[in-house]
Amino acid sequence: MHVAVRKTYKLYIGGAFVRSESGRHDQALDHRGGHVANIPRGSRKDVRDAVAAARKAQGPWAARTAYNRGQVLYRAAEALESRAVEFAERATEVSGLDGAREDVSAAVDLLVHYAGWTDKLHAVLGGVNPVAAPFLSFTTPEPTGVVGAVCADEPSLASVVGVIAPALAAGNTVVVILPERWPLTGLDLGEVLGVSDVPGGTVNLLSGRTAELAPALAGHRGVNALIEATGDPDIARTVDELASETLKRVLHLPAPAPLVTTSSEALRRLEALTEMRTAWHPVGA
């Protein structure tokens, strides 16, 4: 008689699947209140480990060509598409909501969409600045560094991908706090990233209590920008206060976060995660 092997869920940090440093876990329940799996409850130490992994990976990721980063995002879309039916069935079983297949398809489309943005950022955001002096002035976009993201508590894979993809497309690395009640599809996404070409440490996925992890992430001095998409005013206020101590930029998204259906919305997210460098060069010198 075959006995089904239950999946042991782990955090995804530095390209590896690891247990929570604290050894704690929470129960993941379906929409009927039935037990589905045990999930690791991340700690503040796990946040620090994830930021350290993201910081280590950020330089090599940003140093890749824009074309190569686009290829990596496209490969991740291919890997997710190959498991779309499995992801949709699992999401429907757990959440009890219709539209899971459309949600997974939207997540795939987001990866493809941002894959196409990687080699267009310089043309769209950068440019030559007119100056009334014998100088050439030009502006180029650069990655902001490590991006922290706090997701809304909703069973949507597309909302999770919607904070990861723009960060990667702009050359950043990312640490994501997954939805507290619905973390399973996000943790499963780590398996997709692990078998695609996304370098270890570029994306780090944490499950646990949002009220515990969000302040640790927002206050970490190794994080350069934040995406707050919880829709919780208390968490948003805490994120803003802690981010102000180190002058982090914060992008607030409503919950549920809107899907990126237009280039203007995609560009808004990319701009929020990009620094602009302006250089001056004497003409004729």
C-alpha positions in Angstrom: 0.0 0.0 0.0 1.4 3.4 -1.0 1.4 6.1 1.6 1.3 9.6 0.3 4.4 11.7 1.3 3.3 15.0 2.7 5.2 18.0 1.6 7.4 19.7 4.2 7.2 23.4 3.6 10.3 25.5 4.2 11.4 29.1 3.8 13.3 30.0 0.6 16.4 31.9 1.5 19.6 32.3 -0.5 18.5 29.7 -3.1 18.0 27.0 -0.5 15.0 25.6 1.3 15.6 26.1 5.0 13.7 25.6 8.2 12.9 28.6 10.4 15.7 29.6 12.7 13.2 29.5 15.6 11.9 26.0 14.8 8.3 27.3 15.1 5.5 26.5 12.7 1.9 27.5 12.1 -0.9 25.5 10.6 -2.1 26.3 7.1 -5.9 25.9 6.9 -8.2 25.6 4.0 -11.3 27.7 3.6 -13.3 25.1 5.6 -10.8 25.3 8.5 -9.2 21.9 7.7 -5.5 21.3 8.2 -3.5 21.4 5.0 0.1 21.6 6.0 2.5 23.0 8.6 4.4 26.0 7.5 7.5 27.6 9.0 6.9 30.7 11.1 9.8 32.9 10.1 11.6 35.0 12.8 13.5 38.3 12.8 16.7 36.2 12.4 15.3 34.7 9.2 14.6 38.2 8.0 18.2 39.2 8.7 19.4 36.0 6.9 17.2 36.8 3.9 18.4 40.4 3.6 22.1 39.2 3.9 21.5 36.7 1.1 19.7 39.4 -1.1 22.6 41.8 -0.4 25.2 39.3 -1.5 23.2 38.4 -4.7 22.4 42.0 -5.7 25.7 43.0 -7.2 26.1 40.0 -9.5 22.4 40.3 -10.5 22.6 44.0 -11.4 25.9 43.4 -13.3 24.1 41.1 -15.7 23.0 42.5 -19.0 19.4 43.7 -19.3 18.9 41.2 -22.0 20.0 38.3 -19.7 17.8 39.4 -16.9 14.9 39.4 -19.3 15.8 35.8 -20.3 15.9 34.7 -16.7 12.4 36.2 -16.0 11.1 34.5 -19.2 12.5 31.2 -18.1 10.8 31.6 -14.7 7.5 32.2 -16.6 8.1 29.0 -18.6 8.7 27.0 -15.4 5.6 28.4 -13.8 3.5 27.7 -16.9 4.6 24.1 -16.8 3.0 23.7 -13.4 0.0 26.0 -13.9 -2.6 23.3 -13.6 -1.1 22.0 -10.4 -0.9 25.5 -8.9 -4.5 26.2 -9.9 -5.9 23.0 -8.4 -4.0 23.5 -5.2 -5.2 27.1 -4.9 -8.8 26.1 -5.5 -8.6 23.3 -3.0 -7.2 25.6 -0.3 -9.0 28.9 -0.9 -12.3 27.5 -2.3 -12.4 30.4 -4.7 -13.0 30.3 -8.4 -10.6 31.9 -10.8 -7.4 30.2 -9.6 -6.5 29.2 -13.2 -6.8 32.8 -14.3 -4.8 34.0 -11.3 -1.9 31.6 -12.2 -2.1 32.7 -15.9 -1.9 36.3 -14.7 1.2 35.5 -12.7 2.8 34.0 -15.8 1.8 37.0 -17.9 3.4 39.3 -15.3 6.8 37.5 -15.6 6.7 37.7 -19.4 5.6 41.4 -19.3 8.4 42.5 -17.0 10.9 40.3 -19.0 10.2 42.6 -21.9 10.9 45.7 -19.8 14.5 44.9 -18.8 16.2 46.2 -21.9 13.8 49.2 -22.3 14.3 50.9 -18.9 17.3 53.0 -20.1 15.4 54.2 -23.1 12.2 55.1 -21.3 13.6 56.5 -18.0 17.0 57.7 -19.1 17.9 60.4 -21.6 20.0 63.4 -22.5 19.1 66.6 -20.5 19.1 70.0 -22.3 21.5 72.4 -20.5 22.4 76.0 -21.4 26.1 75.4 -20.8 29.1 73.7 -22.6 28.2 70.4 -20.9 26.6 67.2 -21.9 24.2 66.0 -19.2 22.6 62.6 -19.3 20.5 60.5 -16.8 20.6 56.7 -16.5 18.5 54.4 -14.3 20.2 52.1 -11.8 18.9 49.5 -9.4 18.0 50.7 -5.9 19.4 47.6 -4.3 17.5 45.2 -1.9 13.7 45.5 -2.0 11.6 44.3 0.8 7.9 43.4 0.1 5.0 42.8 2.4 2.2 41.1 0.7 -1.6 41.4 1.2 -3.3 38.5 3.0 -5.1 37.1 0.0 -4.8 33.8 -1.9 -3.3 35.3 -5.1 -0.1 34.2 -6.7 -0.3 37.1 -9.2 -0.1 39.6 -6.3 3.1 37.9 -5.0 4.6 37.8 -8.5 3.5 41.4 -9.0 5.9 42.6 -6.3 8.8 40.3 -7.3 8.9 40.8 -11.1 9.4 44.6 -11.2 12.1 44.4 -8.6 14.0 41.8 -10.6 13.5 43.6 -13.9 15.0 46.7 -12.5 18.1 44.8 -11.3 17.2 44.6 -7.6 17.0 41.6 -5.4 13.9 41.0 -3.1 12.8 39.7 0.3 9.1 38.9 0.4 6.9 38.4 3.4 4.2 36.1 2.0 0.5 36.4 2.9 0.1 35.2 6.5 -3.0 33.1 6.0 -2.4 32.0 2.4 1.4 31.4 2.1 1.3 28.0 0.3 1.4 29.1 -3.3 4.1 31.6 -2.5 6.2 28.9 -0.9 5.5 26.6 -3.9 6.8 29.5 -6.1 10.2 29.0 -4.5 10.3 25.5 -6.1 9.7 27.1 -9.5 12.4 29.7 -9.0 14.8 27.0 -7.7 14.6 25.0 -11.0 14.7 28.1 -13.2 17.7 30.3 -13.9 17.0 32.8 -11.1 20.3 33.0 -9.1 20.2 32.0 -5.4 19.5 34.9 -3.1 17.9 37.0 -5.8 14.4 36.1 -4.4 13.8 35.2 -0.8 10.4 34.0 0.5 9.4 34.1 4.1 6.2 32.9 5.7 5.1 33.8 9.2 3.3 36.5 11.2 3.2 39.7 9.3 3.0 41.9 12.4 6.3 40.3 13.6 8.2 40.2 10.3 7.2 43.5 8.7 8.8 45.8 11.3 12.0 43.7 11.2 12.2 44.0 7.4 11.2 47.7 7.2 13.7 48.7 9.9 16.6 46.7 8.4 19.4 49.0 7.3 20.4 46.6 4.5 17.0 47.2 2.7 16.9 50.0 0.2 13.2 50.2 -0.8 9.9 48.7 0.4 6.7 47.6 -1.2 3.8 47.6 1.2 0.7 45.9 -0.1 -1.2 44.8 3.0 -4.0 47.3 3.0 -3.6 47.4 6.8 -3.2 51.0 7.9 -1.4 50.0 11.1 1.2 48.0 9.2 1.5 50.8 6.6 2.1 53.4 9.3 4.8 51.2 11.0 6.5 50.6 7.7 6.6 54.3 6.9 8.0 55.2 10.4 10.7 52.6 10.2 11.6 53.3 6.6 12.0 57.0 7.4 14.9 56.3 9.8 17.1 55.2 6.9 15.3 57.2 4.1 14.0 54.2 2.3 11.5 54.8 -0.4 8.2 53.1 0.1 5.7 52.0 -2.6 2.2 51.5 -1.2 -0.2 49.3 -3.1 -3.8 48.8 -2.2 -5.1 45.4 -1.2 -5.9 43.5 -3.3 -3.1 45.0 -5.4 -4.2 45.9 -8.9 -2.9 43.5 -11.6 -0.4 45.1 -14.0 -2.6 45.4 -17.1 -1.1 48.6 -18.5 2.4 49.8 -19.3 1.9 52.9 -17.2 1.2 50.8 -14.0 4.3 48.6 -14.8 6.4 51.7 -15.3 5.1 53.2 -12.0 6.4 50.2 -10.1 9.7 50.1 -12.0 10.3 53.8 -11.3 9.6 53.3 -7.6 12.4 50.7 -7.5 15.0 52.6 -9.6 17.5 55.3 -8.8 18.4 57.9 -11.3 22.0 58.9 -11.8 22.8 62.1 -13.7 26.3 62.8 -15.1 27.9 65.9 -16.6 30.6 65.8 -19.2 32.3 68.9 -20.6 31.8 69.3 -24.3 35.0 69.8 -26.4 37.4 69.4 -23.5 
